[in-house]
Amino acid sequence: MTSSPPSAAPGRRADAAPALIWTALIVVYLLWGSTYLAIRVTVETLPPLLSAAGRFAAAALVLAVVLRLRRGPGALRVDRRQLGSAALIGVLLLTGGNGLVVLAESGPPGVAVPSGIAALLVATVPLLVVLLRSATGDRPPLWTFAGVTLGFAGLVLLVLPSGGTDAVPLVGALTVVAAATAWSIGSFLSGRIRMPTDPFVATVYEMVAGAVALAVVAALRGELRDFHPASVSTRSWLALVYLMVAGSLVAFTAYVWLLHNAPISLVSTYAYVNPAVAVALGALLVAEPITGQVLLGGAVLVAGVALVVSTERPRRKSAATRSGAAPAGDRR
């Protein structure tokens, strides 16, 4: 039996138009799917955590300026509790989640985790979120569990190497699993603690906190001491700019908005689509073959996504919402 849904988080809008939700989802699907490759190009000649810190700091500055110009002097005003909550989520999502993925993808062949394998390991996020929901007394529908399992099986078929002697670096793989765990906890908590009312304001403080934490860790690792701008390639600079704009400013802002407006199980489906986007980019940009394994994995992946979406689709405001409770369809 499903437990009663939690009260709506402050500032959370449960009645967002489905068209807006799907637009934001498509942005996250496509842009974040391309960031695995962009990260790998960035860390070819740039320090991993330092580049991630710069990426989020620049995106936070741009978004803060836009909000200030559009909304006036008080646009970024929050109380201490909201600031602390946003900082916590920023450290979990960006320092733990993104930073560990960047670190895992850096290094020479045999040490760095390939971008496709990283995408596969990050796909554990929906499974971890469902486990977190269950551990806190929530009971997602049985079909949600089935959809998550089916989608993960599709990812295994899609990304897992079909043969050869290349082994996934164990330390790097465990690092990505740790990143997925941090991202899952941050996504899960964001709907249960008192965040800034405006998700875009929350994004600014999350990115600032994540950037500061990443810079501190980068300094402790000696990345500042070893950084020489003249040795950075043009393609690494361009990839970093792409990550700043597409990955951080656009896609991450869309993701934060989704956390305030859509069921977490629906939001988490980005983890299924991102590897498919990576495979498509590989075929278009570097002529990677689309094999029968890829076609089968893609079909299973789409089936899993469709099943999760059908059981966790956004629902319009109900009488329960008007009385102050979260809608029955929202079980974040």
N, C-alpha and C positions, 0 to 999 in steps of 0.2 A: 504494500500500500504506500502510495506517495505521501510524503510528509507535507505539511503546510509550507508554502513558499515563504521565504524571508521577506521582510518589509523592503520596499524599494529604497535603494541607496539615495542619499541626498543629491538632488540635481539630475537624477536619472529620469529620462523620458521614455516611457514604455509604449507610447503611441506613435512612434516614428513611422513615416510612410514606408511601406515595403519597397517602393522604387528607390528611395534614398538608401535603405539598408543594402539592397542589391548593388547599387552603384558603388558604395563604399567597399563591399565585399570584392567586387571585380577589381577595384584599384589595388586592394591588398593582395588578391590572387596574382595579378600580373606583375606588379612592381616588386613585391617581395620575392616572387619566383625568380626574378632576374638578379637579386642581390647576392645570391650565393656565388655566382660567377664574378660579379663586381668585387666582392670581398676578396676573392682569390687573386684577382688582378691587382687590387690595391696593396695587399701585403707582399707582393713580389719585391717591392723596393721601399715600402713604407713600414715603420714599426707598427705592429698590429693594434695594441691597446691605445697607443698615442693617436693613431689615425682614427680609431673609433671615437675617442674623446673629442677630437677636432670636428668630426662629423656631427655629433650631437650638439656640441657647443654652438657651431655655426647655424644649425637648423633652429635651435632654441632662440638665438638672437634674432633671426629673420622673423620667426613667428611672433616673438614678443613685440618687435617693432610694428608689425602689421596690426596686431591687436591694439597697441597703444594709439596708432594713427586712426584706426576705425572706431574705437570705443572711448577714447579719452583717457585722462590721467589715472582713473581708478580701475582700469581694465584688468590689471594683474593683482588686485588686492585680494588677499586670502587671510584667514586667521591661522594661528600657529598649529592647530590640530590639522587643518587641511594641508598646510605646508609640509608637516611631518609625514602625513599619509602619502602625499604625492612624491616626496623624496624617497620613501620606502619602496613604493612601486617602481620608481625610476631606477633605483639600484638593483632591484630584482629583475626587471625586464631588460635593462640596457647594460648594466655592468655584469650581472650574472648571466642573463639570457644571451644578449648579443655579443658581449665581450668575450665570453668563453668560446662561442662559435668562431669568432675572428681569430682567437688564439689557436684553436684547433686546426684552422685552415692555413695557418702560417707555417713556414719551415720548408725544408727540402723534401723531395719525393721520398716516400717511405716513412716520413715523420708527420707531414701534413695530411689531414683527412681530406679526401677528394670532395668537391662541392656536392656531388650527387649523394655520396654516403652521408654527408652532413645533413642534407635535406631529409634523407630517410630516417636518421636518428632523431631529428627534430619532430618527426611525425608521431613520436610518443607523447607529445603534448596533449592531444585529445584524450588519450587513454589515462594520463595522469590526472587531468581535470575531472574526468568521470570518477576516478578513485577518490579524489579530494571531496567531491560532492557526496559520494557515498559515505565517506568517513565522517562527515559532518551531519549525518542523519537524513540527507536528501536521498531520494530514490528515483533516479532517471528511469524513463520507460525502458522496458526490455529491448524494444526495437532500436533505441539509442545505442545500447551496448552492442547490438548486432551490427548496426551501421558502422560504428567505430572499428569493430573487429574486422569487418569486411573491407573498409577503407585501408586499414593497416596492411591487410593481406595483399591488396592491390599494390601498395607501395613496395612491398617486398618483391613482388613479381616485376614491378617496373624498374626498380633501381638496383636490386641485388645483382652482382656480377654472375653471369651464367657459367663461368669456368675460368681457368687460369690459376696461376699460383700467387697472384697479388693478394696480400693479406691486409685487412684494415688495421691501421696502427692502434694498438690497444689503449694507450694513454690518450691519444686524440679522441678515440671513440667514447671513452669514459668522460672526457671533458665535454663533449657535445651532449651526452646524457645528463650531465650536471647542469648544462645550460638549459636544456629542455625542462628540467625540474624547477629551476629558478623561474623560468618564464611561466610555467604552469601555476606556480604559487602566486606570482605577481598578478597574473590574469584573474585567478580565482579570488584573491583578496580585494581586488580593485572594486568589486561590486558589493563588498561587505564592510568596508571602512569608510569613514567620513572624508570624502575627496572634495577638491574644489568643485563648486557648482557647475562651472563651465568646463567641458572636457578639453577645450583648446588651451585654456589657462592651465589645466592640469598637465597637459602635454609639455608646456614650457618648463614647469618646475620639475617634471620627471626627467626631461632631457638635460636640464642643468645639473640635477643631482647625479644622474648617470655619467655625465661628462666629467664632473669633478672626481667621482670615485674612480673612473677609468684612468684619469690623469694621475691620480695618486698611486694607483697600482703600477701604471706604466713607469713612473719615476722610480718606484721601489725595484722594478725589474731592470733598471738601467737604460730604458729606451730613450730617455731624454739625452743622456750622455753619448749614446751611440748614434744619434740621429744627425745625418748630414744632408740637408736639402738638395745639394748639388748632385747627389747620387740617386735621387728619385727620378724614375722614368716618367715621360709624358703620359703614357697609358695609365700609370698608377695614379697620377694627379687627376686625370679625367675620370677614372673609376671612382675616386674619392668624392669628386664633385657630384657624380651621379648618385652615390650613396647618400650624400647630404640632402640633395633635392628630392629624388624619387623615393629613396628608402626611408629617410628620416622625416623630412618635412611633410611629404604628401602621404605616403603609405602609413607611417606610424600615427599621424594625426587621424587618419581614417580608422585605424585600428582602435585608438582610444575612444573615438566617437562610437564605434560599434559596441565596445564594452559597456557603454552607457545606454545603448538603445536596442540591443539584440541578445538573445540567449547565448550563453557562453559556448554551448555545444555547436551552435551554428557558426559563431565567430571562429571556432577552432578548426573548421573545415578548410581554412587556408592552408593548413599543414598537409592536406591531401593534394591540393591543386599545385602548390609551389613546385614540387618535383616534376610534375608534368610540364610546367612552363620551362623548367630547366632543361628537360629533354628536348623540347621543341626548339629552344634557343641553340642547343648543341647541334641539332640537325640543320638549322638554318645558317648558323654562323661558322661552324667548323665541320660541316658535312658528316656528322655522326649518323650512322644508319639507324632507321626505325625498324626494329626486328619484330618478329612474331611475339617475343616476350614482352616487348614494349606495348604492342597493341593489346595483348591480353591483360597486362597489368593496368593499362589505362582504362579498359572496359570495367574491370573490377573496381578500380578507384572511383570512377564516375557513379557506379552503382552504390558504393558505400556513401558517397557524398549525398546522393539523392535520398537515400534512406534516412540519414541523419537530418537532412533539411526537412523531410516530410514529417518527422516526429518532433522537431524542435523549431518549426517555422514561426516567425514573428506573428503575434496576434494583437489585434487592436484592443484599445483600452476597454476593460470590463467594469462591471459595477464594483468589483473588489478593488480595482485600481482607484476608482473615484473615492472610495472610502479610506484610501491610504495604503492598501496592501498591494504587493506585486501581483501581476496577472498570473492566472493559473498556469499558463503556458511558459512562464519564465521561471526556470529552476536553477538560476545561477547560484 
